[in-house]
Amino acid sequence: MEDLGEMDCPVVKRFLKDDNAKCLLLDCRSFLAFNAGHIRGAVNARCYTIVRRRAKGTVLSLDQILAGDEEVRSRLRSGMYSAVVLYDERTPDSETVKEDSTLTVVLNAVCSYSSGTQIYLLKGGYDRFFSEYPEFCIKTKSIPTLTSQSSIDSACSSCGTPHHEQGGPVEILPFLYLGSALHASKKEVLDGIGISALLNVSADCPNHFEGAYQYKCIPVEDNHKEDISSWFLEAIEFIDSVRDSSGRVLVHCKAGISRSATICLAYLMKRKRVRLDEAFEFVRRRRSIISPNFSFMGQLLQFESQLLATSWAAEAASTASPLLGPKSSATTAASTDGHGRLSVHFQLPGFCGEPRLPAPQPALGLPRLLMDRQNTALPKVTNSEKRLGCHWLEELSAAVCTHASRAGR
């Protein structure tokens, strides 16, 4: 790759020791891999797998690959980094970088949106760097877990304490902790880990120290009738507000197993742009007993569909096309009808009516689309358009409505 230089591990080590502020390290591995261990100071750059596959040579925005890292995006655009170093698990050199890899997607985005910054590949990736300089890497401590339910029950019966009340709150992110009502009732525990706010995901657990901490309550029960998803965005905003004030928040319900775990999963999915299965595994490694009820899992899957659809819509709207030009003025919005069916609405210049793109439905397997063919006229994509690389139009054509607005819509 002609835009990608190469950098050896000793050079990266010197950057970390002497000039860290001017060198940006972008870790192009998965969220789980990054949190298991990464080079000190690195930022996790990634996107949804479905968006990466759909990109097909187009350039994603920095917002899509560096979600939640506004300062890094701003510094990149301003040319404030003297070098950007990309790495994955173990790619040995720039000649072996795969075209469909996350590393390539990140490279294209940085090249397009940064201001003349030199970009390098760390030869050998994280594996080689860690083997040579482990002291410059941050490794998550392994969390001991019991191997079976019988061993859990045995351990609990031997000490007489329910297993959800043993130990203390677990760190999900540096500012986000998950625990039980018992943990929330012990001020010495809260002060010991620097908690400044509590998110109480229950209708009956008391707030013990309202004069000492900031509280927010989400009054839901742990049953299949509760619509916990209606609280997701409000909970996420509360957690963000605590993070932005340099505080730490404990999310708890009664046992720290279902309701509070669901909120933590939703936060990771929204802010870290990870799929439900990846978020679940990440949290489970820290608190092995999490088990959101079946209804909550279904609502998380629907939330995943909404997030995927929104990301997909943003990618489609920002892709240059021979019809609309670069960064078209297409607008998008996601909504859900009374039956829980999610749609993403596109407004494209030159099209009349209300184009509708239903979101991927997890029950039928992502990224399959559900189409309402009785209400949608399907335009065709010509061979010339395909040759022009207008792949996004090829996919939008399955949902773009070309006839006039119907009465009542």
N, C-alpha and C positions, 0 to 999 in steps of 0.2 A: 504494500500500500504506500503510494508516493507521499501522502500527507502525514504518514505516521513514522516518526523516528524510533529509535530504540535506546533504552537506558538500562545499564547494568545495576545490580543491587547495591554495590558500594557507592555509586553516584547518588542513588535515592537516599541512602543512609546519610550522606553528607548534606543533602537538602534538608533532611529532617533535623539534623543537628545545628546547621548554620543558617539556613534561609527558609524556614518552614512557611513563613507568611507569604512568600512569593511563589511557592510551588503548591499546586493543587493535585492531590491524589484522588483519583476516581476509581472506586472499587466496583467493577462491573459484574459481580457475582450476585447470587440470589440474596434476598433478605435474610434467610436462615443462615446461609454461609457467612455473610458479613457479620451477623451478630454472634456467631460462634467464634469468630476471630478475624481481625483485620489489622492492617498496618496503622500505626498511630497517626491520627489526624486525617485519615481517609474519609471520604464521603461516599455513601452508597448510591450509585447511579444505575437505574434500572427502569423497566416499564413492564406492563402486562405482557405476557407471552403472546396473547392474541393480537395485541397492537403491534408488537415487533414483527410477527409473521405477516400482518397485513400491510406493513410499511412498504415492502417490496421495492426497496431502493429509494423511497422518498425520505425526506428529512423530518424527524420529529423535533418538536420544540424543546428548549431547555426546561420549560415548565413541566413537560411530560416525563423527562428523565431525571429531573432533580426536584421533585415535588417536595415542598416544605423547606427547601434550602434557598430562600429568597436572597440572602446575602451572597451566597456563592454564585447564584445566577447573575446578580448585579455586578459582581467583581469580574466575572467572565466577560460579560458584555462590554465592560469598561476597559478591558485589557490590563487588569491589575495583577494578573499572574504572569510571571516570567516563563513558566512552564506548566503544562498539564500532563500528568503521568497516569495512564490507564493501566489497569491490570485485571486479570481474571484469575482462574485457579492455577493454570500452569502453562499457558501458551508460550512456547520457547522463543519465537521471533515474529516480526511483522509479516513475514511471508506465509505463515501458517494461520493467520487470523481468518476465520470463516466469515463469509459474506452475510450469513443470516444470524450471526452472533450478536449478543447484547453489546459486546465491545465495539462492533462495527456501527451499530445504531448510535451509541454514545459518541464515537468518533465523528460521525457525520453531523450530529447535532452541535458538537463543540466547534467543529470547523466552520459551520454555517453561521453561528451566532456569537462566537467570541471574536475579539478584535486583534487579529494577528498574533495570537499566542502560539508558541511552539508546543506540539503535542507528541508525546512519546509513549511507547509501550514498555512496561517493565518486563524485561526478558525473564522467562521462567515463572512469572506470576507470583501469587501469594505463597505458594508452596516453597519456591526457591528462596524467597526473601525470608520467610519464617525459619527455614532451616539454617540460614546464615546469620540472621539478626533477630532472634526471638525477643530480645529485650526491647526492640522497637515495634513490637506487635502487642495488641490487646486481645487477650484470650478470655472468653467467658468461662468462669469456673464451672466444672461439671456439677450437675445437680443430682444427688443420689435419689433414685426412685425405687419404690418397692415393686417387685416384679409381678405380683399377682394380687387379686382381690383378697384371697385367703390370707396372704402375708400381711396385707393392710389390716384386715379384721383381727388377725392374731396380735399384731403390734398394738392396735388400739385397745383390745381387751386386756392386754397385759398391763397397760398403764392407766386404764379406766377413763381415758379422755378421747372423745370423738376425733377421728383423724383430721377433720377439717379445722379443728381448733389447735392442733399441734403445731409447733414452730411459730414463725411470725409471718407477716405479710411478705410477699415476694415482689421483687423488682421486675416489672415488665419492660419499662424504659426508665432512664434516669429520673424522670419526673412523674412516673406512673407506677403505682403499686396496686396489687390485688390481694384481698384478704377477706376475713370473716367479721361478723359482728363482735365476736370476742376480741379480736385484734383492735377493732375500732373503739372498744371500751377501756383500753389500757393506755393511759396517757404516757407512761414511760416508754411504751413500745413506739407510739407515734412520734414522740420527741426524739427517740433514739435514731430514727431513720429520717428525721427532718420533715415530717409531714406538716403541711400548712393548710390543707383543705381536705375534706372528705366528701365523696359522692356516695350517698346512701341509696342503694337500689332496692328499696323495700318499702312496704306500707306500714310496717310495725316496728322496725328496729329504731330505738331511740338515738337521738343525737346527744351524746353525753357531755360534750364540752363546747357548747355553742359560744361561750365567751372567749375561747382560746383559739378556735379554728374556724375557717370558712366552711360552711356546709351547703350542700345542695341535695335535695331529695327527689328521687324518681319513684313515685308510689305504685309499684307494680308487684303483683303476686307471681309466684313461680307455678303457673299453670298454663294449659294450652289455649286458654281464652284470651290471655293478655296480649296486647299489641305493643310489645317493647320497642319495636322498630320506630314507632312514632316519636320516641325519645332519643333516637340515635344522634341526630344533628345537635340537639340541645346539650346532650351529654358531651359530645365532641367539642363543642364550643366552650363548655365549662372547663374541660381538661386543658384546652388550648390556653384559656385565660390564666390558669394556674401556671402552666409552663412559661407563658410570656412574662409573668411576674417573678420568674425564677423560683417558683415554689414547687412543692411536690404534693400529689393528690393520691389518697387511698380510695380505691373503688371497692365497695363491699356490699354484700347483702347479708343474709343470715349465716350461710355456710361458706360463701365465697366459691361456690361451685357452678351455679347456673346463671342467675341474673347478672351479677357483677362480672362474671367471665364473659357473658354475651356483650356487655358494654365495652370491655377491653378488646374483644375481637373486632367489634365494629370500628373502634378507634384505629386499630392497626390497619384494617382494610382500607379505611378512608385516608388516613394520613400517610401511611407507608406504601399504599398502592400494592397490596399483596392480596392473593386469593384467599378464600376462607380456609382451605386445607392448610396452606402455609402459615397463616395466622394461628390456626388452632394448634398446629404442631409446636409453634414458637411458644405459645402460652403454656401448653401442656408440659413442655420440658421444664418449666419453672414452677408450675403447680399441677402436679400429675393427676389430681382428683377432679379437675374441671369437667363438667358434664352438663352443658346447656340442654334444657328439655327439647323434645322433638319439635315443638312449635317454634321455639326460639331459633333452632337451627334452620328451619324453613325460612324464617324471616331474615336470617343472615344470608342465606342463599339468594333471596330476592334482592337484598341490599347489594350483594356482589354483582348481580345482573345490572342493577342501576349504575354502579360505579363503572363497570365494564362498558356499558352503553355510552355513558358520558365521556369516557376516555376515547372510545371509538369515534364518537361524534366529533370531538375536538380534533382528532387526527384527520378525519375526513374534511372538516371545514378549513383546516390550515394547509392542506395539501395543494400545491400548485396544479392548475389544470389548464388545458388549451382553451377551455370555454370561459372560465371565470378569471383566469390569470392567477398569479401568485397570491397566496393568502386571501382567498376569496372572501367576499362579504357575507357568505352563508352564515346563518345563525342557527343555534341549536338549543333545545330545551328538553328536559326529561320530565315525564309525568306518569302517574299511575291512575288507572280507572277504578271504578267501584268494585271490580272483581279482582283487583290486585295485578292486572295485566299492565306491564310497563311499556311505554312508548317513548321514543326520542323523536321530537318534531324538528324538521329541517325547514328553513325558509331560504330558498335559493333564488337569486336574481334571475328573472326570465321565466320562472315557473309560476303558474297560477294554481290556485287551490291550496290545500294543506298537505304537503308531503308527510308521510308517516313512516317511520322506521321502527318496528317493534324490536325490543331489546332481546338479547339471548335469554332463553329460558332454561334454568338449571335442570328442571325435571326432564327435559328432552335432550340435554347434553349441549353444553356450550361448544362452539359458537353458533349452533344452528339457529335460524331465524324462523319465527312464526309469522306467516303472512295472511292478511285478510284479503283474499283475492276477489271477494265480491265487491269490496269498496275501493280497490286499488287498480288503476290502469297501469300496466307494466311497459315502460318504454324499452326499446331495444338499443343495444350498444353496437355500433357499426365496427367492422374490422379495422377501418382507418383509425377510429378512436382507440381501439385496443393497441394498434401499432404505436400510437402516440403515448402509450403508457398510462392511459387514463383509467387505471385500475379501480380507483375509488368510485368513478362513475359506473363502472361495471357492477359494483356491489350495491351502490345506491339505486341502480335501475330496478332492483327487485322491490323497491319500496316507494319510489318517487311517483307521486300522483300528478298526471299531466292534464287532467280535465278541470273545468271550472269548479269553484267552491259550490258544494251542495247546500241546500237550505238546511238550516239547523245545525251547521258545524261551525 
